[in-house]
């Protein structure tokens, strides 16, 4: 384990990797907004990657929102592997989300105790495990609707869609497109030291995370002819 020093600098993400996840996020966004709009819903994906022998989480694509993507300064950002709820998902290999609260005042009070502002009311982090139980990707979502991800049925549907995503890329790993390859990412010494999971967040014990059978890391690029 490496203690965190400098992180957050954007590193390049191949356009093919971004395009690989954006349609999937658009489908999840469409499902979550099926009945009504969800205030300030944002969805993105992070991947496990390394830089100069150190392991980070990296934002693969823009935050997908109702009005499109939030591109400025987001793609390629790197984070210590214990950052917030996505760090909890990375370290445990389990889904994490915001606990259920009876009223918004209870959530606000709990966040205040954690010295956290009210930037969102609901969070979700879904790890995608690889063949050796390593975390390959993490789906991250947040919004300003109380208890939105405390609904087990909603989270189970997100995971079901994620399992379909895993099956597709397992197939592509075995039988890839002619000029598209998943180039392996080296494993780095995990950079830690940030922490930040809130007391309002919890692991989800009864929902298994999606899993790749063949994909060890996520780094799709156009290959030479």
C-alpha positions in Angstrom: 0.0 0.0 0.0 1.3 3.4 -0.9 0.1 6.5 1.1 -1.4 9.0 -1.1 0.6 12.1 -2.1 -0.3 13.6 -5.4 -3.4 12.4 -7.2 -6.3 13.8 -9.2 -4.3 14.7 -12.3 -6.2 13.5 -15.4 -4.6 10.7 -17.4 -5.6 9.8 -20.9 -8.6 7.4 -21.4 -8.8 5.9 -24.9 -11.9 7.1 -26.8 -12.9 3.5 -27.4 -13.0 2.8 -23.7 -15.2 5.8 -23.2 -17.6 4.8 -26.0 -17.7 1.3 -24.6 -19.3 2.4 -21.4 -21.4 5.4 -22.4 -24.3 3.5 -24.1 -24.5 1.2 -21.1 -24.8 4.3 -18.8 -27.4 5.8 -21.1 -29.5 2.6 -20.8 -29.3 2.7 -17.0 -30.1 6.4 -17.0 -33.2 5.7 -19.2 -34.3 2.9 -16.8 -33.9 5.1 -13.7 -35.9 7.9 -15.3 -38.6 5.7 -16.7 -41.4 6.8 -14.3 -40.2 10.3 -13.5 -37.2 12.6 -13.6 -34.6 12.1 -10.9 -33.2 15.4 -9.6 -29.5 15.9 -10.3 -28.9 12.2 -11.3 -25.4 11.6 -12.4 -23.8 8.3 -13.5 -20.3 7.4 -14.4 -17.8 4.6 -14.4 -14.3 4.3 -12.8 -11.7 1.7 -13.6 -8.7 0.3 -11.7 -5.5 1.4 -13.4 -1.9 2.1 -12.6 0.5 5.0 -13.2 4.3 4.6 -12.6 3.6 1.5 -10.5 0.9 3.0 -8.3 -2.7 1.9 -8.4 -5.6 4.3 -8.7 -9.2 4.6 -9.6 -9.8 6.6 -12.8 -12.9 8.1 -14.1 -13.5 6.5 -17.5 -16.1 8.9 -19.0 -18.1 12.0 -18.3 -20.9 12.1 -15.8 -24.1 11.2 -17.7 -26.9 13.5 -16.9 -30.4 14.3 -18.2 -29.0 17.1 -20.4 -26.1 15.1 -21.7 -22.5 14.6 -20.5 -20.5 16.7 -18.1 -17.2 16.6 -19.9 -15.2 19.5 -18.6 -12.3 18.3 -16.4 -13.9 15.0 -15.5 -12.7 12.3 -17.9 -9.4 10.7 -16.8 -9.4 12.0 -13.2 -7.5 9.7 -10.8 -8.4 9.0 -7.2 -6.9 7.1 -4.3 -8.4 3.6 -4.1 -10.1 4.4 -0.7 -11.8 7.6 -1.9 -15.4 7.8 -0.6 -18.1 5.3 -1.4 -16.3 4.0 -4.6 -13.3 3.3 -2.4 -15.4 1.3 -0.1 -16.7 -0.7 -3.0 -13.2 -1.2 -4.3 -11.8 -2.4 -1.0 -14.7 -4.7 -0.1 -15.8 -6.0 -3.5 -19.4 -5.3 -2.4 -22.1 -2.8 -3.4 -22.3 0.3 -1.3 -25.2 2.8 -1.0 -26.9 5.4 1.2 -28.9 3.9 4.1 -32.7 4.4 4.2 -33.9 7.5 6.2 -37.4 8.4 7.2 -37.0 12.1 6.5 -34.5 14.3 4.8 -33.8 16.1 8.1 -32.3 12.8 9.5 -30.0 12.5 6.6 -29.0 16.1 6.8 -28.2 15.8 10.5 -26.1 12.7 9.9 -24.2 14.3 7.1 -23.5 17.3 9.3 -22.0 15.0 12.0 -19.7 13.7 9.3 -18.8 17.3 8.3 -20.3 16.7 4.8 -22.3 19.2 2.8 -25.6 18.3 1.2 -24.3 17.8 -2.3 -26.4 14.7 -2.8 -29.0 12.7 -0.9 -28.4 9.3 -2.4 -25.2 7.5 -3.5 -24.5 4.1 -5.1 -21.3 2.3 -6.0 -21.3 -1.1 -7.8 -18.0 -2.9 -8.3 -17.5 -5.1 -11.3 -15.3 -8.0 -10.3 -12.8 -9.8 -12.5 -11.7 -13.4 -12.9 -9.5 -13.2 -9.8 -12.0 -11.3 -7.7 -10.2 -8.0 -8.5 -12.2 -4.9 -9.0 -12.1 -4.0 -12.7 -14.8 -1.2 -12.9 -17.0 0.7 -10.5 -20.3 2.1 -11.5 -20.9 5.3 -9.5 -24.2 7.2 -9.2 -25.7 10.0 -7.1 -28.8 12.1 -7.0 -30.9 14.4 -4.9 -33.8 12.1 -4.2 -34.1 10.6 -0.7 -33.8 6.8 -0.5 -33.4 6.5 -4.2 -30.8 3.7 -4.0 -32.2 2.3 -0.8 -34.7 0.4 -2.9 -33.5 -3.2 -3.3 -35.6 -3.8 -6.4 -34.1 -0.8 -8.2 -30.5 -1.8 -7.3 -31.1 -5.4 -8.4 -32.2 -4.2 -11.8 -29.1 -2.1 -12.2 -27.0 -5.1 -11.3 -28.9 -7.3 -13.8 -28.1 -4.8 -16.5 -24.5 -4.7 -15.3 -24.3 -8.5 -15.6 -25.4 -8.2 -19.2 -22.6 -5.7 -19.8 -20.1 -8.3 -18.3 -21.4 -11.0 -20.5 -21.0 -8.9 -23.6 -17.4 -7.9 -22.9 -16.5 -11.5 -21.9 -17.6 -12.4 -25.4 -15.6 -9.6 -27.0 -12.6 -10.6 -25.0 -12.9 -14.1 -26.5 -13.9 -13.0 -30.0 -12.9 -9.3 -30.5 -13.7 -6.9 -33.3 -10.9 -6.9 -35.9 -9.5 -3.5 -35.0 -10.5 -3.2 -31.3 -8.5 -4.7 -28.4 -8.6 -4.7 -24.7 -5.0 -4.0 -23.9 -4.1 -5.2 -20.4 -3.5 -2.7 -17.6 -0.7 -3.5 -15.2 -1.5 -3.8 -11.5 0.0 -1.1 -9.3 0.6 -0.7 -5.6 -2.7 0.7 -4.4 -2.5 4.4 -3.4 -4.5 5.0 -0.2 -4.9 7.6 2.6 -8.0 9.6 1.7 -10.9 7.6 3.1 -14.1 9.4 3.4 -16.9 6.9 3.4 -19.8 8.5 5.3 -21.7 7.0 8.3 -24.9 7.3 6.2 -23.5 4.7 3.7 -23.7 1.0 4.0 -22.6 -2.2 2.3 -25.3 -4.1 0.5 -25.1 -7.7 1.9 -27.9 -9.4 -0.1 -27.0 -8.4 -3.7 -24.0 -10.0 -5.4 -21.9 -7.7 -7.7 -21.6 -8.3 -11.4 -18.6 -10.3 -12.5 -16.4 -10.7 -15.6 -15.3 -14.2 -16.3 -12.6 -13.2 -18.8 -11.9 -9.5 -18.5 -9.1 -8.7 -16.1 -8.9 -5.0 -16.8 -10.7 -2.4 -19.0 -8.6 -0.6 -21.6 -10.2 -0.7 -25.0 -8.2 0.9 -27.8 -8.2 0.8 -31.6 -5.6 -1.7 -32.7 -3.3 -1.4 -35.7 -4.6 -3.1 -38.8 
